[in-house]
Amino acid sequence: MANPLPNEQEIYKKIKEENLTIHPLIWQLIEHHVNNDIHTINLIIGATVLDGKPLSEENAKKVLNHSKAIKDFLDKLWKLTNPRPENV
């Protein structure tokens, strides 16, 4: 991870100790949306940069669109699952 949280290890410890889980339907959404976009980004990068080719403007835009799709999905999921009243 590029920027771990300062207390990330404590968070993982608490998740394990308290046996916190994520509902399988939420995992299904995460796996589908995030994995599809990451897979597509990897294909674009792998077919260009890793083959010694420059990243075209068209492919750079595709990568940015897929990155934005991940962020938009996570924002939507957060709004639906965050119990705070201001997010309803």
N, C-alpha and C positions, 0 to 999 in steps of 0.2 A: 504494500500500500504506500502510496506517495506521502500522504499526510495522516498518520495514525492519530487518533485522539490521545490527549495526554493520559487519560484514565482508561484507555482501551482494554488493557489486560484485566483491570478490575471489572469492567463490564462483562467480558467473556467469562470471568470467574463467577459473577453473579448469575449469568444465564445458566451456567452449568449447575451451580449449587441450588438454584431455585427451580431448575428444570423448566425454564421458560421455553415455550414453543410458539411456532407460527402455524396458523391454521393451514391445512393442506390446500385449500382453495387459493389462499394468498400465495403459497409457494408455486402453485400451478401458473398463476398469472406472472409471477416474477420470472420463473424459468422460461415461460413462453416469450414474453416481451424482451426481457433483458438479454437472454441467451441468443435470441434471433438477431437482435441489433449488434451484439458483440461479435457473433459469428460473421455477419455481413461486413462489419468493419475489418475484421481479421482477413477476410477474403480480399477486400479492396487493397489493404496494405500489403498483404502477401503477394498479390498479383502485380504489384508495382515496386515499391521500395525494396522489398526483400529479393526481388529479381534484378535489382540494379537499375531500375527505371525511375525517373522522377515522378512524383505524385502530381497528376494533372489537376488543373483547377476543377474540372468536373468531378474527379474522384475525391478531392478535398471537400467539395460541397456535399457529396454523398456521405462522407465520414461525419461531417458536422451535422447533417440531418439526422443520422442514426444516433449520434451522441445526444442531440436535442430530444429525440424520441424517447431515449432512456430517461432523461431528466423529466420530461413531461409525464411519462408513465409513473415514475416514482412520486412526483408531486401529486398526481391524481390519487394514487394509492395512499399516500400520507393523509390527504384530506379526508378520504373515506374511512381511515382506520384510526386516526388520532382522536382520542376522546375529549379533547379540549373543546368547549362550547364555541369558541371563536372560529373554529374550522368547519362548522356545520353549515 
